[in-house]
Amino acid sequence: MNLLFLADDAATVTIGAALAQASHGQGLIFLRGDLGAGKTTLSRGLIRGLGHVGAVKSPTYTLVEPYELPGGHVLHYDLYRLSSPEELADLGLRDHLGDTRTLTLIEWPERGGALLPTPDLTLHLHLLPHGRELHWQAFTSHGARMAAALAALSPNSPRTREAEDT
């Protein structure tokens, strides 16, 4: 797993935009972190980095926000309000997984339990007193390409370091 320090919301949005390019608008990314850790902020940068112009809303109350883009689709899920993993069937999540024209972002994937497939990439955001830390782990070859793009963002920075997998 790797680590990157993000000083503020602007840095978080910038990382999201860089990740957008590396994703090529496809795949499955899990976003983990406490309330207010920056999951939606990073998603905003990612969605705008793929060409969306306009507001990027938190899907906390709608559970999913779809975005139609010139090259495909982004489905931004927030599972925080699910009362059981079985509710995933009602969201139509499985219908879009594996679609090469769809990028699926899932906040609070732990609420989906074993009903969610293995993601390409998991992002962990941790709020600090002054900024946040982003940790990531890849699980597929596509995820490894996205992870490599994140690692390349500041290879010589003391704030980016290789950490041992746990």
WOHU-V841617 format. One record per residue. N is the residue number from 0. RES is the residue in one letter. SS is DSSP state (H for helix, E for strand, C for the rest). D_LAST is the distance of its C-alpha to the last C-alpha in Angstrom with 2 decimals. Layout:
N;RES;SS;D_LAST  N;RES;SS;D_LAST
This chain:
0;M;C;7.97  1;N;E;11.22  2;L;E;13.14  3;L;E;16.84  4;F;E;19.18  5;L;E;21.85  6;A;C;24.91  7;D;C;26.65  8;D;H;27.44  9;A;H;29.21  10;A;H;26.17  11;T;H;24.14  12;V;H;27.01  13;T;H;27.20  14;I;H;23.58  15;G;H;24.36  16;A;H;27.48  17;A;H;25.76  18;L;H;23.29  19;A;H;26.44  20;Q;H;27.88  21;A;H;24.83  22;S;H;24.68  23;H;C;28.36  24;G;C;28.79  25;Q;C;26.95  26;G;E;23.74  27;L;E;21.48  28;I;E;19.25  29;F;E;17.44  30;L;E;17.64  31;R;E;15.77  32;G;C;16.72  33;D;C;19.27  34;L;C;22.96  35;G;C;24.22  36;A;C;20.94  37;G;C;22.57  38;K;H;21.64  39;T;H;25.34  40;T;H;26.10  41;L;H;23.67  42;S;H;25.14  43;R;H;28.58  44;G;H;27.98  45;L;H;26.68  46;I;H;29.65  47;R;H;32.15  48;G;H;30.72  49;L;C;31.72  50;G;C;35.24  51;H;C;35.59  52;V;C;38.23  53;G;C;38.50  54;A;C;36.57  55;V;C;33.03  56;K;C;32.88  57;S;C;30.06  58;P;C;30.14  59;T;C;29.50  60;Y;C;32.96  61;T;C;33.72  62;L;C;30.30  63;V;E;30.71  64;E;E;32.35  65;P;E;33.52  66;Y;E;34.41  67;E;E;36.83  68;L;E;36.50  69;P;C;38.68  70;G;C;36.18  71;G;E;34.76  72;H;E;33.09  73;V;E;30.18  74;L;E;29.32  75;H;E;27.49  76;Y;E;26.43  77;D;E;25.54  78;L;C;24.75  79;Y;C;24.78  80;R;C;28.22  81;L;C;27.71  82;S;C;28.79  83;S;C;27.43  84;P;H;25.53  85;E;H;28.89  86;E;H;30.26  87;L;H;28.38  88;A;H;31.27  89;D;H;33.67  90;L;H;31.83  91;G;C;32.33  92;L;H;28.76  93;R;H;28.91  94;D;H;32.13  95;H;C;30.50  96;L;C;27.21  97;G;C;27.59  98;D;C;30.59  99;T;C;30.57  100;R;C;32.41  101;T;E;30.03  102;L;E;26.90  103;T;E;25.28  104;L;E;23.29  105;I;E;21.92  106;E;E;21.24  107;W;C;19.85  108;P;H;18.73  109;E;H;17.47  110;R;H;21.26  111;G;H;21.86  112;G;H;19.82  113;A;H;20.02  114;L;H;23.04  115;L;C;21.15  116;P;C;20.32  117;T;C;17.14  118;P;C;17.29  119;D;C;17.73  120;L;E;15.55  121;T;E;13.67  122;L;E;14.43  123;H;E;13.23  124;L;E;16.07  125;H;E;16.27  126;L;E;19.85  127;L;E;20.78  128;P;C;24.29  129;H;C;25.23  130;G;E;23.36  131;R;E;19.90  132;E;E;16.56  133;L;E;15.38  134;H;E;11.82  135;W;E;11.81  136;Q;E;10.42  137;A;E;13.11  138;F;C;13.86  139;T;C;17.43  140;S;H;19.68  141;H;H;21.13  142;G;H;17.80  143;A;H;17.12  144;R;H;20.55  145;M;H;19.88  146;A;H;16.64  147;A;H;18.77  148;A;H;21.41  149;L;H;19.21  150;A;H;18.03  151;A;H;21.73  152;L;H;22.96  153;S;H;22.84  154;P;C;21.68  155;N;C;23.50  156;S;C;22.65  157;P;C;21.02  158;R;C;19.46  159;T;C;17.44  160;R;E;14.88  161;E;E;12.21  162;A;C;8.89  163;E;C;6.26  164;D;C;3.76  165;T;C;0.00
